[in-house]
Amino acid sequence: MMSSTTRIKTKTASPYKLIHIETDTHDTKTFRFELPADATLDMQPGDFLYVHATLNEKQLKRAYTPSSLPSATGFFDLTVKRYDTGVVSKYLHDRRIGDTVLMSGPNTGGHWVDGMATRVGFVAGGTGITPMISIIRWILTNKIEAELFLLFANKTESDIIFRQEWERHVREYSHFHCHYVLEQPTPGWSGGTGRITSNMLQQHLPAPSPDTCIFLCGPPPMVDSLEITLKELGYPEQSIILP
């Protein structure tokens, strides 16, 4: 007998209890929130939640994409980088186990749908990696036939979120490829340097074709400029997905 799974989606802000905190990098943590044992978030890989907070008498909400596998039951994870100027990211980093956080959703973002492509590129900057991890974990866990290409830009080597997981995937899956780009590389760095360029996109992503889609997520200026570059390289607008 298979137990039925409850799929959770709320329009109004609902409290979720924080049950575990994992430190990912010097300024990034993964926060695990509790769901009922038989419940999962009603979402596609790449969809997002709103975190709601009242800070300095102002009601705020910010979008975060769960980094956990979309089919996970009993919990979901948010991976959040702490920004000095980010009031909600600082609020989350100040939470302690047992605290509750108000969230609504999931809401539909630019997400993965099984069968949409057999060659999938991921271009991420910083915490733009969070929707990518959800989608990549989904494709690999469900053994979906697709070749995956990750191009991941960060300031420094210590900023690479989920680095051990990416490198494990490279070792374990011949159809998973990963290339890092750093703005501030240390001496001896063998990956890409500077910012993501047109040449890097051509070198490390699958070529435009009806079987190809590209997910693009990161700081808005990066997304705006790379979306234009991808179109110039021949990727049709409908194949470029912004989670």
C-alpha positions in Angstrom: 0.0 0.0 0.0 1.3 3.4 -0.9 0.5 6.2 1.5 -0.9 9.3 -0.1 1.2 12.4 0.0 -0.4 15.7 0.9 0.8 18.5 -1.4 1.0 21.9 0.3 0.5 25.3 -1.3 -0.8 28.4 0.5 -1.8 31.8 -0.8 -1.5 33.3 2.7 1.6 33.4 4.8 1.8 30.3 7.0 4.3 29.5 9.8 7.0 26.8 9.2 9.2 25.6 12.0 13.0 25.6 11.5 14.5 22.2 12.4 18.0 22.2 11.1 20.7 24.7 9.9 23.6 23.7 7.6 26.6 26.0 7.0 27.4 25.9 3.3 30.0 28.7 2.9 31.3 31.6 5.0 28.0 33.6 4.3 25.5 31.0 3.1 23.4 28.6 5.1 20.7 26.0 4.3 17.7 26.2 6.5 15.5 23.1 6.8 11.8 23.7 7.7 9.4 21.1 8.9 6.4 19.7 7.0 4.0 17.0 8.2 5.6 13.6 7.7 3.4 12.7 4.7 3.5 16.2 3.1 5.5 17.8 0.3 5.5 21.2 -1.3 3.2 21.4 -4.3 5.8 22.6 -6.8 7.8 21.9 -9.9 11.6 22.1 -9.8 12.5 25.8 -9.9 9.3 27.2 -8.4 9.6 29.6 -5.4 8.2 30.5 -2.0 7.8 34.0 -0.5 9.4 34.6 2.9 7.3 37.2 4.9 8.7 39.3 7.7 7.8 42.4 9.5 11.0 44.4 10.2 11.2 48.0 11.5 7.4 48.1 11.2 7.5 47.3 7.5 6.0 44.2 6.0 8.4 42.6 3.6 8.4 39.6 1.4 11.3 38.0 -0.7 11.3 35.1 -3.1 13.4 32.1 -2.4 13.6 28.9 -4.4 13.7 25.7 -2.3 17.0 23.9 -2.8 15.7 20.5 -1.6 14.4 17.9 -4.0 10.8 19.0 -5.0 9.4 15.6 -4.0 10.9 15.6 -0.5 8.4 14.8 2.2 8.5 16.0 5.8 10.7 19.0 5.1 12.0 21.5 2.6 15.3 23.5 2.5 16.0 27.1 1.6 19.7 28.0 0.9 20.3 31.7 1.6 23.3 33.9 1.3 23.6 36.7 3.9 23.9 40.1 2.4 24.7 43.2 4.5 22.1 45.1 2.5 19.6 42.2 2.5 17.2 42.7 5.4 15.3 39.4 4.8 18.5 37.4 4.3 19.9 38.8 7.6 16.6 38.1 9.3 16.8 34.4 8.1 20.4 34.1 9.2 19.4 35.3 12.7 16.8 32.5 13.1 17.5 29.7 15.5 16.3 26.1 15.5 12.7 26.0 16.8 11.8 29.4 15.4 9.0 29.7 12.9 9.2 31.7 9.6 6.1 32.8 7.7 6.0 31.8 4.0 3.5 31.5 1.2 3.5 29.5 -2.0 5.0 27.7 -3.8 4.5 30.1 -6.7 5.2 29.3 -10.3 8.6 30.4 -11.6 10.5 29.4 -14.6 10.7 25.8 -13.9 11.7 22.4 -15.3 9.0 20.1 -16.8 10.1 16.5 -17.5 10.7 15.9 -21.2 11.2 19.6 -22.1 14.8 19.1 -23.3 17.5 16.5 -23.6 20.4 19.0 -23.4 20.1 21.5 -20.5 22.3 24.4 -19.7 22.4 26.2 -16.3 24.0 29.6 -16.1 24.1 30.8 -12.4 25.7 33.7 -10.5 26.0 33.4 -6.7 22.8 32.4 -5.1 21.2 32.1 -8.5 22.4 28.5 -8.1 19.4 27.6 -5.8 16.8 26.9 -8.5 19.5 25.0 -10.4 20.3 22.7 -7.5 16.6 21.7 -7.2 16.3 21.1 -11.0 19.6 19.2 -11.2 18.8 17.0 -8.2 15.4 16.2 -9.7 16.8 15.2 -13.1 19.6 13.1 -11.7 17.5 11.4 -8.9 14.7 10.5 -11.4 17.2 9.3 -14.0 15.8 11.6 -16.6 17.7 11.3 -19.9 19.3 14.7 -20.3 22.8 16.0 -20.6 23.5 18.8 -18.1 25.9 21.7 -18.4 26.5 24.0 -15.4 28.3 27.3 -15.8 28.6 28.8 -12.3 30.1 32.3 -11.6 31.2 33.6 -8.2 33.5 36.2 -6.7 35.9 33.9 -5.0 36.5 30.1 -4.6 35.1 30.2 -1.0 31.7 31.5 -2.5 31.0 28.3 -4.5 27.8 27.0 -3.0 27.3 23.1 -3.1 30.8 22.7 -4.6 31.3 19.2 -3.1 28.0 18.1 -4.6 28.9 19.4 -8.1 32.2 17.7 -8.0 30.6 14.4 -6.9 28.1 14.7 -9.8 31.0 15.2 -12.2 32.6 12.0 -10.9 29.5 9.9 -10.8 27.6 11.1 -13.9 29.2 11.2 -17.4 26.4 13.4 -18.6 26.9 16.1 -16.0 29.5 18.9 -16.8 30.5 21.8 -14.6 32.7 24.9 -15.2 33.4 27.6 -12.5 34.2 31.2 -13.2 35.7 33.5 -10.5 36.0 37.3 -10.5 38.8 37.1 -7.9 40.7 33.8 -8.5 43.7 32.8 -6.3 47.0 32.0 -7.9 47.0 28.6 -9.6 43.2 28.7 -10.3 42.5 26.5 -13.3 38.8 27.5 -14.0 37.4 30.5 -15.8 38.2 34.1 -14.6 36.4 37.4 -14.8 32.8 37.5 -15.8 30.9 35.1 -18.0 31.5 35.9 -21.6 30.0 35.0 -25.0 32.9 32.6 -25.6 32.3 30.9 -22.2 28.7 30.4 -23.1 29.6 28.8 -26.5 32.3 26.6 -24.9 30.4 25.3 -21.9 26.7 25.2 -22.9 24.9 22.9 -25.4 24.5 24.6 -28.8 21.1 26.0 -29.7 18.7 23.3 -30.9 15.1 22.3 -30.5 16.2 19.8 -27.8 18.1 22.5 -25.8 17.0 24.8 -23.0 19.0 27.2 -20.8 18.2 28.1 -17.2 19.6 31.5 -16.3 19.6 33.0 -12.7 21.7 35.4 -10.8 22.0 39.2 -10.0 19.6 41.1 -12.3 22.3 43.0 -14.3 24.0 39.7 -15.0 20.8 38.0 -16.1 19.8 41.0 -18.3 23.1 41.1 -20.1 23.5 37.3 -20.6 19.9 36.9 -21.8 20.8 39.3 -24.6 24.1 37.5 -25.3 22.3 34.1 -25.4 19.8 35.5 -28.0 22.7 36.9 -30.1 24.2 33.4 -30.0 21.0 31.9 -31.5 19.1 30.6 -28.5 15.4 31.3 -29.1 13.6 33.3 -26.4 11.4 30.4 -25.4 14.4 28.2 -24.7 15.9 30.7 -22.2 14.2 30.1 -18.8 14.5 32.5 -15.9 13.5 30.8 -12.6 
